[in-house]
Amino acid sequence: MMYEERDVVLELPIGYIREHCTSWSRLCHELGLEAEGLEQGVYLSNDRVSLDLAMAKRYGLCQEWWL
């Protein structure tokens, strides 16, 4: 059985996502997060965020991963 990329869900620390994504503000908009949330203390860097593999690839989060 083949899975679609949107069917594979990843859960990553928000600090990792912020550091490695290619467009933080666009990703936050898509996920419904506050773009300034880490700086304002709304989120902690180890808080986890769920996103699908397609979204992770779109924002450059798994460029060097071996899946």
N, CA, C, O and CB atoms as a CASP TS submission, in Angstrom:
PFRMAT TS
TARGET T0000
AUTHOR 0000-0000-0000
METHOD Language model
MODEL 1
PARENT N/A
ATOM      1  N   MET     1       0.839  -1.171   0.000  1.00  0.00           N
ATOM      2  CA  MET     1       0.000   0.000   0.000  1.00  0.00           C
ATOM      3  C   MET     1       0.892   1.246   0.000  1.00  0.00           C
ATOM      4  O   MET     1       1.818   1.354   0.804  1.00  0.00           O
ATOM      5  CB  MET     1      -0.959  -0.008   1.218  1.00  0.00           C
ATOM      6  N   MET     2       0.612   2.158  -0.885  1.00  0.00           N
ATOM      7  CA  MET     2       1.355   3.423  -0.961  1.00  0.00           C
ATOM      8  C   MET     2       0.586   4.502  -0.213  1.00  0.00           C
ATOM      9  O   MET     2      -0.635   4.603  -0.331  1.00  0.00           O
ATOM     10  CB  MET     2       1.592   3.847  -2.443  1.00  0.00           C
ATOM     11  N   TYR     3       1.294   5.288   0.541  1.00  0.00           N
ATOM     12  CA  TYR     3       0.679   6.397   1.260  1.00  0.00           C
ATOM     13  C   TYR     3       0.944   7.695   0.515  1.00  0.00           C
ATOM     14  O   TYR     3       2.005   7.873  -0.084  1.00  0.00           O
ATOM     15  CB  TYR     3       1.212   6.482   2.709  1.00  0.00           C
ATOM     16  N   GLU     4      -0.010   8.585   0.554  1.00  0.00           N
ATOM     17  CA  GLU     4       0.174   9.927   0.027  1.00  0.00           C
ATOM     18  C   GLU     4       0.953  10.725   1.062  1.00  0.00           C
ATOM     19  O   GLU     4       0.866  10.440   2.257  1.00  0.00           O
ATOM     20  CB  GLU     4      -1.198  10.607  -0.308  1.00  0.00           C
ATOM     21  N   GLU     5       1.704  11.708   0.624  1.00  0.00           N
ATOM     22  CA  GLU     5       2.486  12.520   1.560  1.00  0.00           C
ATOM     23  C   GLU     5       1.598  13.234   2.572  1.00  0.00           C
ATOM     24  O   GLU     5       2.011  13.459   3.709  1.00  0.00           O
ATOM     25  CB  GLU     5       3.320  13.540   0.799  1.00  0.00           C
ATOM     26  N   ARG     6       0.403  13.584   2.172  1.00  0.00           N
ATOM     27  CA  ARG     6      -0.505  14.277   3.102  1.00  0.00           C
ATOM     28  C   ARG     6      -1.087  13.329   4.148  1.00  0.00           C
ATOM     29  O   ARG     6      -1.685  13.782   5.124  1.00  0.00           O
ATOM     30  CB  ARG     6      -1.641  14.945   2.327  1.00  0.00           C
ATOM     31  N   ASP     7      -0.918  12.002   3.955  1.00  0.00           N
ATOM     32  CA  ASP     7      -1.396  11.013   4.922  1.00  0.00           C
ATOM     33  C   ASP     7      -0.369  10.719   6.023  1.00  0.00           C
ATOM     34  O   ASP     7      -0.701  10.102   7.036  1.00  0.00           O
ATOM     35  CB  ASP     7      -1.755   9.724   4.203  1.00  0.00           C
ATOM     36  N   VAL     8       0.867  11.160   5.822  1.00  0.00           N
ATOM     37  CA  VAL     8       1.935  10.909   6.788  1.00  0.00           C
ATOM     38  C   VAL     8       2.075  12.150   7.671  1.00  0.00           C
ATOM     39  O   VAL     8       2.436  13.226   7.195  1.00  0.00           O
ATOM     40  CB  VAL     8       3.294  10.567   6.066  1.00  0.00           C
ATOM     41  N   VAL     9       1.784  11.985   8.961  1.00  0.00           N
ATOM     42  CA  VAL     9       1.812  13.118   9.892  1.00  0.00           C
ATOM     43  C   VAL     9       3.107  13.104  10.701  1.00  0.00           C
ATOM     44  O   VAL     9       3.505  12.079  11.255  1.00  0.00           O
ATOM     45  CB  VAL     9       0.586  13.080  10.838  1.00  0.00           C
ATOM     46  N   LEU    10       3.748  14.262  10.754  1.00  0.00           N
ATOM     47  CA  LEU    10       4.964  14.443  11.537  1.00  0.00           C
ATOM     48  C   LEU    10       4.638  15.326  12.733  1.00  0.00           C
ATOM     49  O   LEU    10       3.795  16.219  12.641  1.00  0.00           O
ATOM     50  CB  LEU    10       6.109  15.065  10.675  1.00  0.00           C
ATOM     51  N   GLU    11       5.292  15.081  13.830  1.00  0.00           N
ATOM     52  CA  GLU    11       5.166  15.932  15.007  1.00  0.00           C
ATOM     53  C   GLU    11       6.573  16.407  15.353  1.00  0.00           C
ATOM     54  O   GLU    11       7.433  15.618  15.743  1.00  0.00           O
ATOM     55  CB  GLU    11       4.487  15.167  16.220  1.00  0.00           C
ATOM     56  N   LEU    12       6.791  17.719  15.203  1.00  0.00           N
ATOM     57  CA  LEU    12       8.122  18.289  15.383  1.00  0.00           C
ATOM     58  C   LEU    12       8.105  19.410  16.405  1.00  0.00           C
ATOM     59  O   LEU    12       7.085  20.080  16.565  1.00  0.00           O
ATOM     60  CB  LEU    12       8.666  18.800  14.057  1.00  0.00           C
ATOM     61  N   PRO    13       9.217  19.629  17.102  1.00  0.00           N
ATOM     62  CA  PRO    13       9.303  20.762  18.028  1.00  0.00           C
ATOM     63  C   PRO    13       9.231  22.081  17.257  1.00  0.00           C
ATOM     64  O   PRO    13       9.853  22.229  16.205  1.00  0.00           O
ATOM     65  CB  PRO    13      10.610  20.692  18.857  1.00  0.00           C
ATOM     66  N   ILE    14       8.478  23.022  17.783  1.00  0.00           N
ATOM     67  CA  ILE    14       8.287  24.296  17.099  1.00  0.00           C
ATOM     68  C   ILE    14       9.612  25.042  16.917  1.00  0.00           C
ATOM     69  O   ILE    14       9.781  25.764  15.934  1.00  0.00           O
ATOM     70  CB  ILE    14       7.301  25.165  17.874  1.00  0.00           C
ATOM     71  N   GLY    15      10.547  24.878  17.846  1.00  0.00           N
ATOM     72  CA  GLY    15      11.856  25.507  17.709  1.00  0.00           C
ATOM     73  C   GLY    15      12.614  24.985  16.493  1.00  0.00           C
ATOM     74  O   GLY    15      13.256  25.755  15.778  1.00  0.00           O
ATOM     75  N   TYR    16      12.540  23.688  16.262  1.00  0.00           N
ATOM     76  CA  TYR    16      13.173  23.089  15.079  1.00  0.00           C
ATOM     77  C   TYR    16      12.527  23.625  13.814  1.00  0.00           C
ATOM     78  O   TYR    16      13.216  23.992  12.862  1.00  0.00           O
ATOM     79  CB  TYR    16      13.070  21.548  15.119  1.00  0.00           C
ATOM     80  N   ILE    17      11.207  23.669  13.808  1.00  0.00           N
ATOM     81  CA  ILE    17      10.482  24.154  12.641  1.00  0.00           C
ATOM     82  C   ILE    17      10.870  25.600  12.348  1.00  0.00           C
ATOM     83  O   ILE    17      11.156  25.943  11.201  1.00  0.00           O
ATOM     84  CB  ILE    17       8.959  24.034  12.856  1.00  0.00           C
ATOM     85  N   ARG    18      10.883  26.445  13.367  1.00  0.00           N
ATOM     86  CA  ARG    18      11.218  27.866  13.204  1.00  0.00           C
ATOM     87  C   ARG    18      12.619  28.029  12.634  1.00  0.00           C
ATOM     88  O   ARG    18      12.849  28.876  11.770  1.00  0.00           O
ATOM     89  CB  ARG    18      11.107  28.607  14.548  1.00  0.00           C
ATOM     90  N   GLU    19      13.542  27.230  13.111  1.00  0.00           N
ATOM     91  CA  GLU    19      14.929  27.339  12.681  1.00  0.00           C
ATOM     92  C   GLU    19      15.146  26.876  11.241  1.00  0.00           C
ATOM     93  O   GLU    19      15.989  27.431  10.537  1.00  0.00           O
ATOM     94  CB  GLU    19      15.807  26.542  13.602  1.00  0.00           C
ATOM     95  N   HIS    20      14.393  25.865  10.795  1.00  0.00           N
ATOM     96  CA  HIS    20      14.687  25.229   9.514  1.00  0.00           C
ATOM     97  C   HIS    20      13.705  25.505   8.382  1.00  0.00           C
ATOM     98  O   HIS    20      14.016  25.201   7.231  1.00  0.00           O
ATOM     99  CB  HIS    20      14.760  23.793   9.715  1.00  0.00           C
ATOM    100  N   CYS    21      12.551  26.060   8.658  1.00  0.00           N
ATOM    101  CA  CYS    21      11.583  26.228   7.571  1.00  0.00           C
ATOM    102  C   CYS    21      11.963  27.402   6.677  1.00  0.00           C
ATOM    103  O   CYS    21      12.666  28.320   7.099  1.00  0.00           O
ATOM    104  CB  CYS    21      10.170  26.433   8.136  1.00  0.00           C
ATOM    105  N   THR    22      11.490  27.356   5.444  1.00  0.00           N
ATOM    106  CA  THR    22      11.844  28.362   4.449  1.00  0.00           C
ATOM    107  C   THR    22      10.959  29.604   4.514  1.00  0.00           C
ATOM    108  O   THR    22      11.362  30.658   4.023  1.00  0.00           O
ATOM    109  CB  THR    22      11.766  27.761   3.073  1.00  0.00           C
ATOM    110  N   SER    23       9.777  29.517   5.098  1.00  0.00           N
ATOM    111  CA  SER    23       8.891  30.684   5.223  1.00  0.00           C
ATOM    112  C   SER    23       8.054  30.537   6.490  1.00  0.00           C
ATOM    113  O   SER    23       6.934  30.027   6.455  1.00  0.00           O
ATOM    114  CB  SER    23       7.967  30.832   3.963  1.00  0.00           C
ATOM    115  N   TRP    24       8.610  30.988   7.600  1.00  0.00           N
ATOM    116  CA  TRP    24       7.973  30.853   8.896  1.00  0.00           C
ATOM    117  C   TRP    24       6.585  31.489   8.928  1.00  0.00           C
ATOM    118  O   TRP    24       5.639  30.865   9.407  1.00  0.00           O
ATOM    119  CB  TRP    24       8.845  31.469   9.961  1.00  0.00           C
ATOM    120  N   SER    25       6.446  32.699   8.434  1.00  0.00           N
ATOM    121  CA  SER    25       5.152  33.391   8.516  1.00  0.00           C
ATOM    122  C   SER    25       4.078  32.676   7.698  1.00  0.00           C
ATOM    123  O   SER    25       2.938  32.567   8.150  1.00  0.00           O
ATOM    124  CB  SER    25       5.294  34.839   8.031  1.00  0.00           C
ATOM    125  N   ARG    26       4.416  32.189   6.512  1.00  0.00           N
ATOM    126  CA  ARG    26       3.426  31.455   5.700  1.00  0.00           C
ATOM    127  C   ARG    26       3.038  30.143   6.361  1.00  0.00           C
ATOM    128  O   ARG    26       1.865  29.770   6.367  1.00  0.00           O
ATOM    129  CB  ARG    26       3.978  31.183   4.291  1.00  0.00           C
ATOM    130  N   LEU    27       4.027  29.440   6.920  1.00  0.00           N
ATOM    131  CA  LEU    27       3.739  28.181   7.593  1.00  0.00           C
ATOM    132  C   LEU    27       2.840  28.422   8.801  1.00  0.00           C
ATOM    133  O   LEU    27       1.884  27.680   9.023  1.00  0.00           O
ATOM    134  CB  LEU    27       5.042  27.486   8.022  1.00  0.00           C
ATOM    135  N   CYS    28       3.144  29.455   9.579  1.00  0.00           N
ATOM    136  CA  CYS    28       2.305  29.787  10.735  1.00  0.00           C
ATOM    137  C   CYS    28       0.876  30.069  10.300  1.00  0.00           C
ATOM    138  O   CYS    28      -0.073  29.625  10.946  1.00  0.00           O
ATOM    139  CB  CYS    28       2.876  30.999  11.488  1.00  0.00           C
ATOM    140  N   HIS    29       0.723  30.797   9.219  1.00  0.00           N
ATOM    141  CA  HIS    29      -0.618  31.104   8.706  1.00  0.00           C
ATOM    142  C   HIS    29      -1.355  29.810   8.351  1.00  0.00           C
ATOM    143  O   HIS    29      -2.525  29.646   8.696  1.00  0.00           O
ATOM    144  CB  HIS    29      -0.530  32.034   7.464  1.00  0.00           C
ATOM    145  N   GLU    30      -0.674  28.897   7.666  1.00  0.00           N
ATOM    146  CA  GLU    30      -1.291  27.623   7.274  1.00  0.00           C
ATOM    147  C   GLU    30      -1.681  26.778   8.483  1.00  0.00           C
ATOM    148  O   GLU    30      -2.711  26.104   8.470  1.00  0.00           O
ATOM    149  CB  GLU    30      -0.341  26.833   6.383  1.00  0.00           C
ATOM    150  N   LEU    31      -0.857  26.815   9.524  1.00  0.00           N
ATOM    151  CA  LEU    31      -1.103  25.989  10.705  1.00  0.00           C
ATOM    152  C   LEU    31      -1.959  26.690  11.761  1.00  0.00           C
ATOM    153  O   LEU    31      -2.370  26.065  12.739  1.00  0.00           O
ATOM    154  CB  LEU    31       0.210  25.578  11.317  1.00  0.00           C
ATOM    155  N   GLY    32      -2.228  27.983  11.570  1.00  0.00           N
ATOM    156  CA  GLY    32      -3.015  28.724  12.550  1.00  0.00           C
ATOM    157  C   GLY    32      -2.212  29.088  13.792  1.00  0.00           C
ATOM    158  O   GLY    32      -2.768  29.192  14.886  1.00  0.00           O
ATOM    159  N   LEU    33      -0.907  29.283  13.628  1.00  0.00           N
ATOM    160  CA  LEU    33      -0.028  29.654  14.734  1.00  0.00           C
ATOM    161  C   LEU    33       0.284  31.152  14.661  1.00  0.00           C
ATOM    162  O   LEU    33       0.162  31.771  13.604  1.00  0.00           O
ATOM    163  CB  LEU    33       1.284  28.816  14.700  1.00  0.00           C
ATOM    164  N   GLU    34       0.684  31.715  15.785  1.00  0.00           N
ATOM    165  CA  GLU    34       1.133  33.106  15.822  1.00  0.00           C
ATOM    166  C   GLU    34       2.604  33.144  15.421  1.00  0.00           C
ATOM    167  O   GLU    34       3.430  32.471  16.038  1.00  0.00           O
ATOM    168  CB  GLU    34       0.919  33.738  17.243  1.00  0.00           C
ATOM    169  N   ALA    35       2.937  33.914  14.405  1.00  0.00           N
ATOM    170  CA  ALA    35       4.306  33.966  13.900  1.00  0.00           C
ATOM    171  C   ALA    35       5.287  34.469  14.955  1.00  0.00           C
ATOM    172  O   ALA    35       6.451  34.069  14.938  1.00  0.00           O
ATOM    173  CB  ALA    35       4.373  34.854  12.672  1.00  0.00           C
ATOM    174  N   GLU    36       4.858  35.323  15.861  1.00  0.00           N
ATOM    175  CA  GLU    36       5.728  35.869  16.904  1.00  0.00           C
ATOM    176  C   GLU    36       5.566  35.113  18.228  1.00  0.00           C
ATOM    177  O   GLU    36       6.020  35.580  19.273  1.00  0.00           O
ATOM    178  CB  GLU    36       5.429  37.359  17.112  1.00  0.00           C
ATOM    179  N   GLY    37       4.928  33.964  18.180  1.00  0.00           N
ATOM    180  CA  GLY    37       4.603  33.215  19.387  1.00  0.00           C
ATOM    181  C   GLY    37       5.793  32.779  20.226  1.00  0.00           C
ATOM    182  O   GLY    37       5.712  32.777  21.455  1.00  0.00           O
ATOM    183  N   LEU    38       6.895  32.412  19.587  1.00  0.00           N
ATOM    184  CA  LEU    38       8.090  32.018  20.351  1.00  0.00           C
ATOM    185  C   LEU    38       8.687  33.225  21.069  1.00  0.00           C
ATOM    186  O   LEU    38       9.046  33.138  22.243  1.00  0.00           O
ATOM    187  CB  LEU    38       9.149  31.376  19.418  1.00  0.00           C
ATOM    188  N   GLU    39       8.792  34.344  20.367  1.00  0.00           N
ATOM    189  CA  GLU    39       9.377  35.545  20.951  1.00  0.00           C
ATOM    190  C   GLU    39       8.503  36.114  22.070  1.00  0.00           C
ATOM    191  O   GLU    39       9.019  36.692  23.027  1.00  0.00           O
ATOM    192  CB  GLU    39       9.594  36.598  19.872  1.00  0.00           C
ATOM    193  N   GLN    40       7.205  35.957  21.953  1.00  0.00           N
ATOM    194  CA  GLN    40       6.275  36.496  22.945  1.00  0.00           C
ATOM    195  C   GLN    40       5.994  35.532  24.093  1.00  0.00           C
ATOM    196  O   GLN    40       5.265  35.875  25.025  1.00  0.00           O
ATOM    197  CB  GLN    40       4.980  36.863  22.277  1.00  0.00           C
ATOM    198  N   GLY    41       6.559  34.341  24.037  1.00  0.00           N
ATOM    199  CA  GLY    41       6.358  33.370  25.101  1.00  0.00           C
ATOM    200  C   GLY    41       5.048  32.607  25.023  1.00  0.00           C
ATOM    201  O   GLY    41       4.669  31.922  25.973  1.00  0.00           O
ATOM    202  N   VAL    42       4.349  32.721  23.885  1.00  0.00           N
ATOM    203  CA  VAL    42       3.111  31.962  23.688  1.00  0.00           C
ATOM    204  C   VAL    42       3.435  30.476  23.538  1.00  0.00           C
ATOM    205  O   VAL    42       2.698  29.617  24.022  1.00  0.00           O
ATOM    206  CB  VAL    42       2.337  32.479  22.441  1.00  0.00           C
ATOM    207  N   TYR    43       4.550  30.186  22.861  1.00  0.00           N
ATOM    208  CA  TYR    43       5.010  28.818  22.653  1.00  0.00           C
ATOM    209  C   TYR    43       6.397  28.660  23.250  1.00  0.00           C
ATOM    210  O   TYR    43       7.165  29.618  23.330  1.00  0.00           O
ATOM    211  CB  TYR    43       5.017  28.456  21.149  1.00  0.00           C
ATOM    212  N   LEU    44       6.705  27.453  23.664  1.00  0.00           N
ATOM    213  CA  LEU    44       8.064  27.095  24.069  1.00  0.00           C
ATOM    214  C   LEU    44       8.718  26.379  22.893  1.00  0.00           C
ATOM    215  O   LEU    44       8.025  25.762  22.084  1.00  0.00           O
ATOM    216  CB  LEU    44       8.068  26.192  25.365  1.00  0.00           C
ATOM    217  N   SER    45      10.028  26.452  22.790  1.00  0.00           N
ATOM    218  CA  SER    45      10.700  25.862  21.631  1.00  0.00           C
ATOM    219  C   SER    45      10.519  24.349  21.545  1.00  0.00           C
ATOM    220  O   SER    45      10.632  23.777  20.461  1.00  0.00           O
ATOM    221  CB  SER    45      12.173  26.189  21.675  1.00  0.00           C
ATOM    222  N   ASN    46      10.239  23.695  22.669  1.00  0.00           N
ATOM    223  CA  ASN    46      10.036  22.243  22.621  1.00  0.00           C
ATOM    224  C   ASN    46       8.566  21.847  22.477  1.00  0.00           C
ATOM    225  O   ASN    46       8.259  20.655  22.442  1.00  0.00           O
ATOM    226  CB  ASN    46      10.603  21.609  23.869  1.00  0.00           C
ATOM    227  N   ASP    47       7.640  22.828  22.391  1.00  0.00           N
ATOM    228  CA  ASP    47       6.233  22.510  22.084  1.00  0.00           C
ATOM    229  C   ASP    47       6.189  21.862  20.712  1.00  0.00           C
ATOM    230  O   ASP    47       6.904  22.276  19.800  1.00  0.00           O
ATOM    231  CB  ASP    47       5.320  23.797  22.128  1.00  0.00           C
ATOM    232  N   ARG    48       5.352  20.849  20.567  1.00  0.00           N
ATOM    233  CA  ARG    48       5.306  20.102  19.322  1.00  0.00           C
ATOM    234  C   ARG    48       4.138  20.544  18.447  1.00  0.00           C
ATOM    235  O   ARG    48       3.065  20.904  18.930  1.00  0.00           O
ATOM    236  CB  ARG    48       5.210  18.614  19.609  1.00  0.00           C
ATOM    237  N   VAL    49       4.394  20.501  17.135  1.00  0.00           N
ATOM    238  CA  VAL    49       3.404  20.884  16.137  1.00  0.00           C
ATOM    239  C   VAL    49       3.258  19.723  15.166  1.00  0.00           C
ATOM    240  O   VAL    49       4.250  19.118  14.760  1.00  0.00           O
ATOM    241  CB  VAL    49       3.812  22.204  15.393  1.00  0.00           C
ATOM    242  N   SER    50       2.023  19.412  14.795  1.00  0.00           N
ATOM    243  CA  SER    50       1.762  18.351  13.822  1.00  0.00           C
ATOM    244  C   SER    50       1.561  18.954  12.438  1.00  0.00           C
ATOM    245  O   SER    50       0.842  19.940  12.272  1.00  0.00           O
ATOM    246  CB  SER    50       0.525  17.519  14.233  1.00  0.00           C
ATOM    247  N   LEU    51       2.203  18.349  11.454  1.00  0.00           N
ATOM    248  CA  LEU    51       2.012  18.747  10.067  1.00  0.00           C
ATOM    249  C   LEU    51       2.252  17.534   9.190  1.00  0.00           C
ATOM    250  O   LEU    51       2.951  16.602   9.586  1.00  0.00           O
ATOM    251  CB  LEU    51       2.957  19.921   9.673  1.00  0.00           C
ATOM    252  N   ASP    52       1.677  17.548   8.006  1.00  0.00           N
ATOM    253  CA  ASP    52       1.848  16.390   7.139  1.00  0.00           C
ATOM    254  C   ASP    52       3.164  16.490   6.367  1.00  0.00           C
ATOM    255  O   ASP    52       3.770  17.558   6.286  1.00  0.00           O
ATOM    256  CB  ASP    52       0.662  16.265   6.167  1.00  0.00           C
ATOM    257  N   LEU    53       3.586  15.378   5.810  1.00  0.00           N
ATOM    258  CA  LEU    53       4.858  15.302   5.109  1.00  0.00           C
ATOM    259  C   LEU    53       4.890  16.245   3.912  1.00  0.00           C
ATOM    260  O   LEU    53       5.928  16.847   3.636  1.00  0.00           O
ATOM    261  CB  LEU    53       5.126  13.874   4.658  1.00  0.00           C
ATOM    262  N   ALA    54       3.786  16.384   3.203  1.00  0.00           N
ATOM    263  CA  ALA    54       3.739  17.287   2.051  1.00  0.00           C
ATOM    264  C   ALA    54       4.041  18.722   2.485  1.00  0.00           C
ATOM    265  O   ALA    54       4.802  19.423   1.816  1.00  0.00           O
ATOM    266  CB  ALA    54       2.358  17.216   1.360  1.00  0.00           C
ATOM    267  N   MET    55       3.455  19.161   3.592  1.00  0.00           N
ATOM    268  CA  MET    55       3.692  20.510   4.095  1.00  0.00           C
ATOM    269  C   MET    55       5.143  20.650   4.556  1.00  0.00           C
ATOM    270  O   MET    55       5.781  21.669   4.292  1.00  0.00           O
ATOM    271  CB  MET    55       2.720  20.839   5.254  1.00  0.00           C
ATOM    272  N   ALA    56       5.662  19.644   5.235  1.00  0.00           N
ATOM    273  CA  ALA    56       7.050  19.682   5.692  1.00  0.00           C
ATOM    274  C   ALA    56       7.998  19.832   4.508  1.00  0.00           C
ATOM    275  O   ALA    56       8.952  20.607   4.576  1.00  0.00           O
ATOM    276  CB  ALA    56       7.392  18.412   6.492  1.00  0.00           C
ATOM    277  N   LYS    57       7.753  19.114   3.443  1.00  0.00           N
ATOM    278  CA  LYS    57       8.593  19.218   2.251  1.00  0.00           C
ATOM    279  C   LYS    57       8.457  20.598   1.607  1.00  0.00           C
ATOM    280  O   LYS    57       9.447  21.191   1.178  1.00  0.00           O
ATOM    281  CB  LYS    57       8.225  18.122   1.238  1.00  0.00           C
ATOM    282  N   ARG    58       7.232  21.099   1.545  1.00  0.00           N
ATOM    283  CA  ARG    58       6.976  22.405   0.933  1.00  0.00           C
ATOM    284  C   ARG    58       7.763  23.514   1.634  1.00  0.00           C
ATOM    285  O   ARG    58       8.186  24.479   0.996  1.00  0.00           O
ATOM    286  CB  ARG    58       5.475  22.724   0.971  1.00  0.00           C
ATOM    287  N   TYR    59       7.956  23.376   2.929  1.00  0.00           N
ATOM    288  CA  TYR    59       8.656  24.396   3.705  1.00  0.00           C
ATOM    289  C   TYR    59      10.099  24.018   4.037  1.00  0.00           C
ATOM    290  O   TYR    59      10.711  24.620   4.920  1.00  0.00           O
ATOM    291  CB  TYR    59       7.906  24.664   4.977  1.00  0.00           C
ATOM    292  N   GLY    60      10.637  23.033   3.341  1.00  0.00           N
ATOM    293  CA  GLY    60      12.048  22.698   3.468  1.00  0.00           C
ATOM    294  C   GLY    60      12.461  22.040   4.765  1.00  0.00           C
ATOM    295  O   GLY    60      13.634  22.098   5.133  1.00  0.00           O
ATOM    296  N   LEU    61      11.530  21.415   5.473  1.00  0.00           N
ATOM    297  CA  LEU    61      11.838  20.862   6.785  1.00  0.00           C
ATOM    298  C   LEU    61      12.493  19.491   6.759  1.00  0.00           C
ATOM    299  O   LEU    61      13.037  19.057   7.775  1.00  0.00           O
ATOM    300  CB  LEU    61      10.602  20.783   7.579  1.00  0.00           C
ATOM    301  N   CYS    62      12.459  18.814   5.654  1.00  0.00           N
ATOM    302  CA  CYS    62      13.029  17.465   5.655  1.00  0.00           C
ATOM    303  C   CYS    62      13.965  17.270   4.459  1.00  0.00           C
ATOM    304  O   CYS    62      14.038  16.181   3.888  1.00  0.00           O
ATOM    305  CB  CYS    62      11.907  16.407   5.631  1.00  0.00           C
ATOM    306  N   GLN    63      14.667  18.319   4.095  1.00  0.00           N
ATOM    307  CA  GLN    63      15.566  18.270   2.934  1.00  0.00           C
ATOM    308  C   GLN    63      16.702  17.271   3.112  1.00  0.00           C
ATOM    309  O   GLN    63      17.092  16.612   2.148  1.00  0.00           O
ATOM    310  CB  GLN    63      16.143  19.643   2.670  1.00  0.00           C
ATOM    311  N   GLU    64      17.230  17.146   4.300  1.00  0.00           N
ATOM    312  CA  GLU    64      18.387  16.282   4.518  1.00  0.00           C
ATOM    313  C   GLU    64      18.036  15.013   5.290  1.00  0.00           C
ATOM    314  O   GLU    64      18.920  14.335   5.814  1.00  0.00           O
ATOM    315  CB  GLU    64      19.460  17.042   5.257  1.00  0.00           C
ATOM    316  N   TRP    65      16.773  14.701   5.355  1.00  0.00           N
ATOM    317  CA  TRP    65      16.343  13.503   6.077  1.00  0.00           C
ATOM    318  C   TRP    65      16.416  12.296   5.158  1.00  0.00           C
ATOM    319  O   TRP    65      16.256  12.403   3.942  1.00  0.00           O
ATOM    320  CB  TRP    65      14.909  13.674   6.631  1.00  0.00           C
ATOM    321  N   TRP    66      16.660  11.155   5.766  1.00  0.00           N
ATOM    322  CA  TRP    66      16.546   9.868   5.078  1.00  0.00           C
ATOM    323  C   TRP    66      15.274   9.222   5.584  1.00  0.00           C
ATOM    324  O   TRP    66      15.210   8.790   6.735  1.00  0.00           O
ATOM    325  CB  TRP    66      17.808   8.944   5.324  1.00  0.00           C
ATOM    326  N   LEU    67      14.259   9.152   4.732  1.00  0.00           N
ATOM    327  CA  LEU    67      12.965   8.581   5.138  1.00  0.00           C
ATOM    328  C   LEU    67      12.795   7.192   4.566  1.00  0.00           C
ATOM    329  O   LEU    67      11.771   6.550   4.797  1.00  0.00           O
ATOM    330  CB  LEU    67      11.803   9.479   4.688  1.00  0.00           C
TER
END
